């Protein structure tokens, strides 16, 4: 099926090449954007003598330390029907995002080319951030600074080819063939299928997402996710993220994890807002490596004292069904079912 799908996409591109060659009147346009962020995190468990910071999600694995999150710059080039994106980043966020790569490839958050033969379809080829999930890599695009469990346990990125379709009336679709999740280079590996159905409106926007195929260990994987945003007013919106992922080893039984989160976003003014995130994450089968269920509640203030500057003070509480965190006393095994942390982050974006 994947071979037939890949062949169909390539055939469509081949048919569009003559039209592409005739587009020579447009002047190229270059856009540059980026961000720099830094943060401080304190774990109230103060597990300084334990082999853990009591952090089980991405990008904030520190204790009582000032840290650089990421310095990032994005170059976007467009000329008529063609385009290209080069998105570079260094720092904790970028290195964890590109954990499967080393050297210069680890600094490539995204790198892809696009071809839009019409207003209804755009082809992309290269590496891009995943379509699955509510939260994003770049911190200025999120309401919370710390990340959810659903984001942290993937996927992060895809490398391959995809086609985005505009179906009219705010509806859209995407279909693609990619390497196994998060892999830029995957010679001989079986390819995955990605897909999305979307509806974008002034009040409600919703995205149904899919990733399926084989990972590098030849395990069968299937992940389905739904994200949605409802704009109640210009000062209050509700976000939702839900996903389930199953992993089936060859010749073995299937295991799965799933999660669900609600985001309450309130903006009393242009300079101040806050978000409450409540997330339930269930990994009782151990598919994500946690082996239990847990809940996190996060309150983040979004303070904007100047254009381009975002300051996020944040309180986070994590609670697990079984001991998963480390307490105040020195130990080599988790003794606590809960953990609390404080984060202060500063982000400048341009």
Secondary structure, DSSP 8 states (H G I E B T S, - for coil): -HHHHHHHHHHHHHHHHHHHHT------EEEEEEEEEEEEEEETT--TTTT--S--SSS---SSEEEEEEEEEEEEEEETTEEEEEEEEESHHHHHHTTT--GGGGGEEEEEEEEEEETTEEEEEEEEE-SSSS--SSGGG-SSSS--HHHHTS--EEEEEEEEEEEETTEEEEEEEESSTT-S--TT---EEEEEEEEE-SSEEEEEEEEEEE-TT--EEEEEEEEEEEESSSSEEEEEEEEEEEEE-TTS-EEEEEEEEEEEEEEEETTEEEEEEEEEEE-TT-TTS--SEEEEEEEEEEEEEETTEEEEEEEEEEEESS--B--SS--SS--BSEEEEEEEEEEEE-
